[in-house]
Amino acid sequence: MTEVADTLARQVWDLVFAYDAAYDRAAQVAGLSAAQACLLEHLSGGSRSMGELAVELLCDASNVTQLVTRLEARGLVARVPDPDDRRIKRVSVTPAGHDVQRAVRRAFEFPSERIGLLTDQEQRQLSGLLGKVLGRAS
């Protein structure tokens, strides 16, 4: 790696750590752990099976069970049998859970705060570069 590439790698790690810390603080504002807030966010698009959540969150199914159990105890999610296979439990966000999702999103100012430091042109440039690094067409 070149010196520039080394510096860039450190900056990316710094960004990841700062992003994670900011997300953790936003989750705490809503009384959640970052993992609980992340699970709630994964349910934004609709219900998911416990297995789907484990795959999406890159964790063991037992971790998902613990997270869902804690969120369910607070009335933020509900578990229901899958209509096509009653052995499978689907998890969905309750109205109270939607309120907490919104609270986390409001408290998570890091992306807009940091991206707001860039001009429109810099934002477009960064978007294109990140898309390239992530292997996406810009």
PyMOL commands that place a pseudoatom at each C-alpha (Angstrom):
pseudoatom trace, name=CA, resn=MET, resi=1, chain=A, elem=C, hetatm=0, pos=[0.000, 0.000, 0.000]
pseudoatom trace, name=CA, resn=THR, resi=2, chain=A, elem=C, hetatm=0, pos=[1.132, 3.521, -0.643]
pseudoatom trace, name=CA, resn=GLU, resi=3, chain=A, elem=C, hetatm=0, pos=[1.364, 6.173, 2.036]
pseudoatom trace, name=CA, resn=VAL, resi=4, chain=A, elem=C, hetatm=0, pos=[-1.801, 7.805, 0.690]
pseudoatom trace, name=CA, resn=ALA, resi=5, chain=A, elem=C, hetatm=0, pos=[-3.632, 4.468, 0.740]
pseudoatom trace, name=CA, resn=ASP, resi=6, chain=A, elem=C, hetatm=0, pos=[-2.497, 3.875, 4.339]
pseudoatom trace, name=CA, resn=THR, resi=7, chain=A, elem=C, hetatm=0, pos=[-3.735, 7.314, 5.374]
pseudoatom trace, name=CA, resn=LEU, resi=8, chain=A, elem=C, hetatm=0, pos=[-7.032, 6.739, 3.583]
pseudoatom trace, name=CA, resn=ALA, resi=9, chain=A, elem=C, hetatm=0, pos=[-7.492, 3.353, 5.271]
pseudoatom trace, name=CA, resn=ARG, resi=10, chain=A, elem=C, hetatm=0, pos=[-6.977, 4.986, 8.691]
pseudoatom trace, name=CA, resn=GLN, resi=11, chain=A, elem=C, hetatm=0, pos=[-9.442, 7.737, 7.788]
pseudoatom trace, name=CA, resn=VAL, resi=12, chain=A, elem=C, hetatm=0, pos=[-12.053, 5.189, 6.745]
pseudoatom trace, name=CA, resn=TRP, resi=13, chain=A, elem=C, hetatm=0, pos=[-11.615, 3.367, 10.065]
pseudoatom trace, name=CA, resn=ASP, resi=14, chain=A, elem=C, hetatm=0, pos=[-11.893, 6.678, 11.925]
pseudoatom trace, name=CA, resn=LEU, resi=15, chain=A, elem=C, hetatm=0, pos=[-15.119, 7.403, 10.017]
pseudoatom trace, name=CA, resn=VAL, resi=16, chain=A, elem=C, hetatm=0, pos=[-16.529, 3.956, 10.799]
pseudoatom trace, name=CA, resn=PHE, resi=17, chain=A, elem=C, hetatm=0, pos=[-15.742, 4.323, 14.503]
pseudoatom trace, name=CA, resn=ALA, resi=18, chain=A, elem=C, hetatm=0, pos=[-17.190, 7.856, 14.663]
pseudoatom trace, name=CA, resn=TYR, resi=19, chain=A, elem=C, hetatm=0, pos=[-20.328, 6.702, 12.801]
pseudoatom trace, name=CA, resn=ASP, resi=20, chain=A, elem=C, hetatm=0, pos=[-20.790, 3.728, 15.142]
pseudoatom trace, name=CA, resn=ALA, resi=21, chain=A, elem=C, hetatm=0, pos=[-20.284, 5.868, 18.239]
pseudoatom trace, name=CA, resn=ALA, resi=22, chain=A, elem=C, hetatm=0, pos=[-22.818, 8.428, 17.002]
pseudoatom trace, name=CA, resn=TYR, resi=23, chain=A, elem=C, hetatm=0, pos=[-25.329, 5.673, 16.223]
pseudoatom trace, name=CA, resn=ASP, resi=24, chain=A, elem=C, hetatm=0, pos=[-24.821, 4.197, 19.677]
pseudoatom trace, name=CA, resn=ARG, resi=25, chain=A, elem=C, hetatm=0, pos=[-25.505, 7.618, 21.259]
pseudoatom trace, name=CA, resn=ALA, resi=26, chain=A, elem=C, hetatm=0, pos=[-28.657, 8.039, 19.123]
pseudoatom trace, name=CA, resn=ALA, resi=27, chain=A, elem=C, hetatm=0, pos=[-29.904, 4.607, 20.191]
pseudoatom trace, name=CA, resn=GLN, resi=28, chain=A, elem=C, hetatm=0, pos=[-29.258, 5.454, 23.841]
pseudoatom trace, name=CA, resn=VAL, resi=29, chain=A, elem=C, hetatm=0, pos=[-31.408, 8.590, 23.486]
pseudoatom trace, name=CA, resn=ALA, resi=30, chain=A, elem=C, hetatm=0, pos=[-34.293, 6.231, 22.708]
pseudoatom trace, name=CA, resn=GLY, resi=31, chain=A, elem=C, hetatm=0, pos=[-33.304, 3.844, 25.512]
pseudoatom trace, name=CA, resn=LEU, resi=32, chain=A, elem=C, hetatm=0, pos=[-31.971, 1.164, 23.156]
pseudoatom trace, name=CA, resn=SER, resi=33, chain=A, elem=C, hetatm=0, pos=[-28.686, -0.521, 22.486]
pseudoatom trace, name=CA, resn=ALA, resi=34, chain=A, elem=C, hetatm=0, pos=[-27.208, 0.050, 19.039]
pseudoatom trace, name=CA, resn=ALA, resi=35, chain=A, elem=C, hetatm=0, pos=[-28.016, -3.579, 18.166]
pseudoatom trace, name=CA, resn=GLN, resi=36, chain=A, elem=C, hetatm=0, pos=[-31.671, -3.126, 19.163]
pseudoatom trace, name=CA, resn=ALA, resi=37, chain=A, elem=C, hetatm=0, pos=[-31.934, 0.087, 17.128]
pseudoatom trace, name=CA, resn=CYS, resi=38, chain=A, elem=C, hetatm=0, pos=[-30.317, -1.631, 14.163]
pseudoatom trace, name=CA, resn=LEU, resi=39, chain=A, elem=C, hetatm=0, pos=[-32.797, -4.512, 14.331]
pseudoatom trace, name=CA, resn=LEU, resi=40, chain=A, elem=C, hetatm=0, pos=[-35.693, -2.045, 14.459]
pseudoatom trace, name=CA, resn=GLU, resi=41, chain=A, elem=C, hetatm=0, pos=[-34.266, -0.243, 11.434]
pseudoatom trace, name=CA, resn=HIS, resi=42, chain=A, elem=C, hetatm=0, pos=[-34.069, -3.532, 9.515]
pseudoatom trace, name=CA, resn=LEU, resi=43, chain=A, elem=C, hetatm=0, pos=[-37.803, -3.905, 10.072]
pseudoatom trace, name=CA, resn=SER, resi=44, chain=A, elem=C, hetatm=0, pos=[-38.555, -0.568, 8.372]
pseudoatom trace, name=CA, resn=GLY, resi=45, chain=A, elem=C, hetatm=0, pos=[-39.418, -2.306, 5.124]
pseudoatom trace, name=CA, resn=GLY, resi=46, chain=A, elem=C, hetatm=0, pos=[-41.846, -4.706, 6.758]
pseudoatom trace, name=CA, resn=SER, resi=47, chain=A, elem=C, hetatm=0, pos=[-41.820, -7.889, 8.777]
pseudoatom trace, name=CA, resn=ARG, resi=48, chain=A, elem=C, hetatm=0, pos=[-38.933, -10.330, 8.639]
pseudoatom trace, name=CA, resn=SER, resi=49, chain=A, elem=C, hetatm=0, pos=[-38.473, -13.857, 9.845]
pseudoatom trace, name=CA, resn=MET, resi=50, chain=A, elem=C, hetatm=0, pos=[-36.069, -14.416, 12.701]
pseudoatom trace, name=CA, resn=GLY, resi=51, chain=A, elem=C, hetatm=0, pos=[-33.758, -16.240, 10.271]
pseudoatom trace, name=CA, resn=GLU, resi=52, chain=A, elem=C, hetatm=0, pos=[-33.829, -13.368, 7.774]
pseudoatom trace, name=CA, resn=LEU, resi=53, chain=A, elem=C, hetatm=0, pos=[-32.912, -10.944, 10.537]
pseudoatom trace, name=CA, resn=ALA, resi=54, chain=A, elem=C, hetatm=0, pos=[-29.966, -13.122, 11.581]
pseudoatom trace, name=CA, resn=VAL, resi=55, chain=A, elem=C, hetatm=0, pos=[-28.647, -13.107, 8.008]
pseudoatom trace, name=CA, resn=GLU, resi=56, chain=A, elem=C, hetatm=0, pos=[-29.197, -9.365, 7.526]
pseudoatom trace, name=CA, resn=LEU, resi=57, chain=A, elem=C, hetatm=0, pos=[-27.620, -8.475, 10.872]
pseudoatom trace, name=CA, resn=LEU, resi=58, chain=A, elem=C, hetatm=0, pos=[-24.732, -10.906, 10.352]
pseudoatom trace, name=CA, resn=CYS, resi=59, chain=A, elem=C, hetatm=0, pos=[-25.263, -12.580, 13.702]
pseudoatom trace, name=CA, resn=ASP, resi=60, chain=A, elem=C, hetatm=0, pos=[-26.339, -15.835, 15.247]
pseudoatom trace, name=CA, resn=ALA, resi=61, chain=A, elem=C, hetatm=0, pos=[-30.052, -16.603, 15.446]
pseudoatom trace, name=CA, resn=SER, resi=62, chain=A, elem=C, hetatm=0, pos=[-29.796, -16.779, 19.251]
pseudoatom trace, name=CA, resn=ASN, resi=63, chain=A, elem=C, hetatm=0, pos=[-28.646, -13.129, 19.284]
pseudoatom trace, name=CA, resn=VAL, resi=64, chain=A, elem=C, hetatm=0, pos=[-31.701, -12.148, 17.233]
pseudoatom trace, name=CA, resn=THR, resi=65, chain=A, elem=C, hetatm=0, pos=[-33.923, -14.053, 19.655]
pseudoatom trace, name=CA, resn=GLN, resi=66, chain=A, elem=C, hetatm=0, pos=[-32.476, -12.125, 22.605]
pseudoatom trace, name=CA, resn=LEU, resi=67, chain=A, elem=C, hetatm=0, pos=[-32.856, -8.767, 20.826]
pseudoatom trace, name=CA, resn=VAL, resi=68, chain=A, elem=C, hetatm=0, pos=[-36.419, -9.502, 19.753]
pseudoatom trace, name=CA, resn=THR, resi=69, chain=A, elem=C, hetatm=0, pos=[-37.336, -10.724, 23.241]
pseudoatom trace, name=CA, resn=ARG, resi=70, chain=A, elem=C, hetatm=0, pos=[-36.112, -7.457, 24.791]
pseudoatom trace, name=CA, resn=LEU, resi=71, chain=A, elem=C, hetatm=0, pos=[-37.845, -5.307, 22.166]
pseudoatom trace, name=CA, resn=GLU, resi=72, chain=A, elem=C, hetatm=0, pos=[-41.043, -7.334, 22.472]
pseudoatom trace, name=CA, resn=ALA, resi=73, chain=A, elem=C, hetatm=0, pos=[-41.028, -6.890, 26.269]
pseudoatom trace, name=CA, resn=ARG, resi=74, chain=A, elem=C, hetatm=0, pos=[-41.047, -3.129, 25.673]
pseudoatom trace, name=CA, resn=GLY, resi=75, chain=A, elem=C, hetatm=0, pos=[-43.897, -3.409, 23.169]
pseudoatom trace, name=CA, resn=LEU, resi=76, chain=A, elem=C, hetatm=0, pos=[-41.719, -2.257, 20.239]
pseudoatom trace, name=CA, resn=VAL, resi=77, chain=A, elem=C, hetatm=0, pos=[-42.012, -5.390, 18.095]
pseudoatom trace, name=CA, resn=ALA, resi=78, chain=A, elem=C, hetatm=0, pos=[-44.415, -8.293, 17.780]
pseudoatom trace, name=CA, resn=ARG, resi=79, chain=A, elem=C, hetatm=0, pos=[-43.740, -11.913, 16.842]
pseudoatom trace, name=CA, resn=VAL, resi=80, chain=A, elem=C, hetatm=0, pos=[-46.386, -13.691, 14.808]
pseudoatom trace, name=CA, resn=PRO, resi=81, chain=A, elem=C, hetatm=0, pos=[-46.420, -17.059, 13.053]
pseudoatom trace, name=CA, resn=ASP, resi=82, chain=A, elem=C, hetatm=0, pos=[-45.694, -16.917, 9.323]
pseudoatom trace, name=CA, resn=PRO, resi=83, chain=A, elem=C, hetatm=0, pos=[-48.974, -17.436, 7.433]
pseudoatom trace, name=CA, resn=ASP, resi=84, chain=A, elem=C, hetatm=0, pos=[-47.303, -19.931, 5.066]
pseudoatom trace, name=CA, resn=ASP, resi=85, chain=A, elem=C, hetatm=0, pos=[-45.251, -21.855, 7.627]
pseudoatom trace, name=CA, resn=ARG, resi=86, chain=A, elem=C, hetatm=0, pos=[-46.404, -21.631, 11.229]
pseudoatom trace, name=CA, resn=ARG, resi=87, chain=A, elem=C, hetatm=0, pos=[-43.031, -22.967, 12.450]
pseudoatom trace, name=CA, resn=ILE, resi=88, chain=A, elem=C, hetatm=0, pos=[-41.466, -19.666, 11.350]
pseudoatom trace, name=CA, resn=LYS, resi=89, chain=A, elem=C, hetatm=0, pos=[-41.898, -16.549, 13.471]
pseudoatom trace, name=CA, resn=ARG, resi=90, chain=A, elem=C, hetatm=0, pos=[-42.099, -13.183, 11.737]
pseudoatom trace, name=CA, resn=VAL, resi=91, chain=A, elem=C, hetatm=0, pos=[-41.185, -9.983, 13.541]
pseudoatom trace, name=CA, resn=SER, resi=92, chain=A, elem=C, hetatm=0, pos=[-42.808, -6.639, 12.833]
pseudoatom trace, name=CA, resn=VAL, resi=93, chain=A, elem=C, hetatm=0, pos=[-42.621, -3.169, 14.345]
pseudoatom trace, name=CA, resn=THR, resi=94, chain=A, elem=C, hetatm=0, pos=[-45.502, -2.007, 16.518]
pseudoatom trace, name=CA, resn=PRO, resi=95, chain=A, elem=C, hetatm=0, pos=[-46.785, 1.601, 16.504]
pseudoatom trace, name=CA, resn=ALA, resi=96, chain=A, elem=C, hetatm=0, pos=[-44.699, 2.240, 19.639]
pseudoatom trace, name=CA, resn=GLY, resi=97, chain=A, elem=C, hetatm=0, pos=[-41.703, 0.768, 17.828]
pseudoatom trace, name=CA, resn=HIS, resi=98, chain=A, elem=C, hetatm=0, pos=[-42.232, 3.173, 14.927]
pseudoatom trace, name=CA, resn=ASP, resi=99, chain=A, elem=C, hetatm=0, pos=[-42.153, 6.057, 17.421]
pseudoatom trace, name=CA, resn=VAL, resi=100, chain=A, elem=C, hetatm=0, pos=[-38.833, 4.802, 18.794]
pseudoatom trace, name=CA, resn=GLN, resi=101, chain=A, elem=C, hetatm=0, pos=[-37.451, 4.340, 15.252]
pseudoatom trace, name=CA, resn=ARG, resi=102, chain=A, elem=C, hetatm=0, pos=[-38.254, 7.977, 14.521]
pseudoatom trace, name=CA, resn=ALA, resi=103, chain=A, elem=C, hetatm=0, pos=[-36.606, 9.073, 17.784]
pseudoatom trace, name=CA, resn=VAL, resi=104, chain=A, elem=C, hetatm=0, pos=[-33.401, 7.232, 16.866]
pseudoatom trace, name=CA, resn=ARG, resi=105, chain=A, elem=C, hetatm=0, pos=[-33.393, 8.723, 13.374]
pseudoatom trace, name=CA, resn=ARG, resi=106, chain=A, elem=C, hetatm=0, pos=[-33.889, 12.247, 14.761]
pseudoatom trace, name=CA, resn=ALA, resi=107, chain=A, elem=C, hetatm=0, pos=[-31.072, 11.764, 17.267]
pseudoatom trace, name=CA, resn=PHE, resi=108, chain=A, elem=C, hetatm=0, pos=[-28.691, 10.321, 14.656]
pseudoatom trace, name=CA, resn=GLU, resi=109, chain=A, elem=C, hetatm=0, pos=[-27.364, 13.545, 13.224]
pseudoatom trace, name=CA, resn=PHE, resi=110, chain=A, elem=C, hetatm=0, pos=[-23.896, 12.304, 12.276]
pseudoatom trace, name=CA, resn=PRO, resi=111, chain=A, elem=C, hetatm=0, pos=[-24.420, 11.710, 8.544]
pseudoatom trace, name=CA, resn=SER, resi=112, chain=A, elem=C, hetatm=0, pos=[-26.245, 14.969, 7.812]
pseudoatom trace, name=CA, resn=GLU, resi=113, chain=A, elem=C, hetatm=0, pos=[-23.963, 16.895, 10.159]
pseudoatom trace, name=CA, resn=ARG, resi=114, chain=A, elem=C, hetatm=0, pos=[-20.760, 15.642, 8.541]
pseudoatom trace, name=CA, resn=ILE, resi=115, chain=A, elem=C, hetatm=0, pos=[-22.006, 15.582, 4.952]
pseudoatom trace, name=CA, resn=GLY, resi=116, chain=A, elem=C, hetatm=0, pos=[-23.325, 19.094, 5.470]
pseudoatom trace, name=CA, resn=LEU, resi=117, chain=A, elem=C, hetatm=0, pos=[-19.710, 20.241, 5.830]
pseudoatom trace, name=CA, resn=LEU, resi=118, chain=A, elem=C, hetatm=0, pos=[-19.237, 19.503, 2.112]
pseudoatom trace, name=CA, resn=THR, resi=119, chain=A, elem=C, hetatm=0, pos=[-20.354, 21.635, -0.806]
pseudoatom trace, name=CA, resn=ASP, resi=120, chain=A, elem=C, hetatm=0, pos=[-22.888, 20.176, -3.250]
pseudoatom trace, name=CA, resn=GLN, resi=121, chain=A, elem=C, hetatm=0, pos=[-20.063, 19.447, -5.690]
pseudoatom trace, name=CA, resn=GLU, resi=122, chain=A, elem=C, hetatm=0, pos=[-18.004, 17.720, -2.980]
pseudoatom trace, name=CA, resn=GLN, resi=123, chain=A, elem=C, hetatm=0, pos=[-21.051, 15.651, -1.977]
pseudoatom trace, name=CA, resn=ARG, resi=124, chain=A, elem=C, hetatm=0, pos=[-21.545, 14.486, -5.580]
pseudoatom trace, name=CA, resn=GLN, resi=125, chain=A, elem=C, hetatm=0, pos=[-17.842, 13.694, -5.870]
pseudoatom trace, name=CA, resn=LEU, resi=126, chain=A, elem=C, hetatm=0, pos=[-17.831, 11.751, -2.601]
pseudoatom trace, name=CA, resn=SER, resi=127, chain=A, elem=C, hetatm=0, pos=[-20.961, 9.866, -3.645]
pseudoatom trace, name=CA, resn=GLY, resi=128, chain=A, elem=C, hetatm=0, pos=[-19.326, 8.849, -6.900]
pseudoatom trace, name=CA, resn=LEU, resi=129, chain=A, elem=C, hetatm=0, pos=[-16.113, 7.783, -5.211]
pseudoatom trace, name=CA, resn=LEU, resi=130, chain=A, elem=C, hetatm=0, pos=[-17.897, 5.778, -2.525]
pseudoatom trace, name=CA, resn=GLY, resi=131, chain=A, elem=C, hetatm=0, pos=[-20.048, 4.138, -5.186]
pseudoatom trace, name=CA, resn=LYS, resi=132, chain=A, elem=C, hetatm=0, pos=[-16.893, 3.144, -7.044]
pseudoatom trace, name=CA, resn=VAL, resi=133, chain=A, elem=C, hetatm=0, pos=[-15.214, 1.791, -3.904]
pseudoatom trace, name=CA, resn=LEU, resi=134, chain=A, elem=C, hetatm=0, pos=[-18.376, -0.175, -3.070]
pseudoatom trace, name=CA, resn=GLY, resi=135, chain=A, elem=C, hetatm=0, pos=[-18.570, -1.549, -6.609]
pseudoatom trace, name=CA, resn=ARG, resi=136, chain=A, elem=C, hetatm=0, pos=[-21.734, 0.286, -7.533]
pseudoatom trace, name=CA, resn=ALA, resi=137, chain=A, elem=C, hetatm=0, pos=[-22.362, 2.210, -10.707]
pseudoatom trace, name=CA, resn=SER, resi=138, chain=A, elem=C, hetatm=0, pos=[-22.522, 5.968, -10.132]
for i in range(1, 138): cmd.bond("trace and resi %d" % i, "trace and resi %d" % (i + 1))
show_as sticks, trace
zoom trace
